[in-house]
Every structure is written in C-alpha cells, then in structure tokens.
C-alpha cells in the first residue's frame, strides 16, 4: 500500500512534537498543555492542522499496519497439490504427457518440489485398476485432477463430483458424457478436446496408396474402460467403410502380442495398419512401427509422437501441446475459477507428417500433392 508524503510528514511531526512531552511527569502537566496549545496556534496560523493529527492519516496508518500484518502472516509461496491420472503402462513408465504439462505449469510459476506437488497415478495399463486409483487420488486431497484420455476422465468423474477435473486430451467429450456442452461444461469437468482425425487419416491413406483395401486396426484392449471399446470400434469401422476400406480388428494385451498379430494379418493379405494412440502402443512405438515395416504394412497414426518412430503417415493434433495448454486451465482453477464455467478448448490446426524413408522401404511413392500439404517431411 502506498502512503502519501503528506501523511508521512503529518505522522513524523505529530510524534516529534508530542512524544517528548508525553514522557513529562504529571507534575509538569501544565507545561505539557501549554506547549501543545502553542504548537496548535502556530499550526493554525500557517494553515496546517498538523497539531491535531489528521483522521485520514490515522486511518491510513491503521490500514498499513493491518495490511502488513496480513502479508507477514501469509506463507511465502502456497504449495498446490495436483493429481495426474492416466491408464499407464505395465512397466509403470511415466506418461509422456506429464513433462509438457509440468512445463506449462512452470511457465505459470508452479515448480514441482517448490510450490507444486504432483500425485501421479495410473492403472498400469489395465482399465480395471483405474477405479481404485481414482478413489485413492481423491482421498489424497488433491486440488485438481489432470486426466489423459476419455476413459480415465470418466473414471475420475465417477470417483468425485467435487474435485475439479481437467482433461488434457479427450475425444468427443460431449458424446461420451464427460461434459454437458462445449460452451458450458457444467459439473466439475473441463479441458481440451482432441480430434483424432480418423476420417481424415483414412482419406490421406486412400490418396497416398489408392490400391490398398485391407487395413488393420491395432489397439490395446485393456486401455478401454467398460463400455468404451464398442463405441471406439464402431467409430473406426464407420470411418473405414465410408472410404471403401475393409477393416480388420487387431486387439493386443501387451506389446509382446504385436508381432504375432501383425504376422497373422500380413499372411491374410493385410496391406496397411492403423495404430491407435493408446498409452501402451505409444510407449512401445519403437517396437510397433519397425514390426509394421518388417511385415510391409503401410502405417497410419494420429499421434504426432509416432512419426519419428517410423509411421508412414501421421495426422492429428499435438497432444504434447494440449497438455502444455491444459496447465493454463489448471492455473485458472487454482485461482478460483469453476470448471463448469470454463469452455472446452478445441484444436484449431492439425499437423500432417510424411515419412518418406518409410515410404521408400515399402516401395511406395507418395503423391506430390500430399508432400506439398505436409507440415513436415521426414527423409
């Protein structure tokens, strides 16, 4: 709080004149009163009522003292507790999305180990374990829960209707019942929707390799909470059928199951492979994509992190950036905003990455129009 120079001068003059007199004993009281009257007369002649000490100055001093006391009573930096919740992987590896989220938090002044505590929990790649982990996370007293994926978001929502939940990446949050609407989510859930771009990915595959017909969909079964897998498969099958593709389902329970699944699909005439961006396959992309190349399957991915591991065509939103931006929503909630009032953020641009090195290994020639549209070409 700023105090004017006049108030400070009033205060100094008041005590400079009064304080010595206040220490005079009672037997010198007449001298004290006489001296005070003399000061008042002098001040009155000069048009300055300092001798009476301005009520405004007294009030300002009181406000200053109360404000200073309040500031001293506050901690130097309040520690915030945030949960991070996702499906996880069997080996317990941290989510690749956690690092960009923490980066976004640092940009806003929250530093882990200083004024931020992160409680990261997952189901070790098994959706059946998510319920217990979500309950434990809520019981730990976190102020906000950040989720990765529609499934974990739904489980967290079931665990608490009170703790704010921010999803960093979730597909079709309205259709899957996570929020009431994009403009006004309602309840305790908000976040950033992602468009996995499946329909567009199929279109790009059709344009890149018009002769391909038989496409396999590789996905990790345990990554889907009960009730979500049928919805997921129906959406993918509809998108494939619309472009004349024959879609074969290739479910796996671990990365170890990928090779036999792809070998069998290749023997049955498989030509291309759609790799779902679930955590287990994404973490194991260094194994999955070389296997796709070994069995001469043209790979298509919707998570940009697959591109440098060898995916032929990658089209989608930047999930890492989504979690970096989600930190802004968490910051607003920690400062008092309500999730129900924060609109769902949506991606405004998508990225197309073409891996011509993989194309050469498959003896495929990528049409010039696709290369011209690509945001990045890996050679």
Order of alpha helices (4+ residues) and beta strands (2+ residues): alpha-alpha-alpha-beta-alpha-beta-alpha-beta-alpha-beta-beta-alpha-beta-alpha-beta-alpha-beta-alpha-alpha-beta-beta-alpha-beta-beta-alpha-alpha-beta
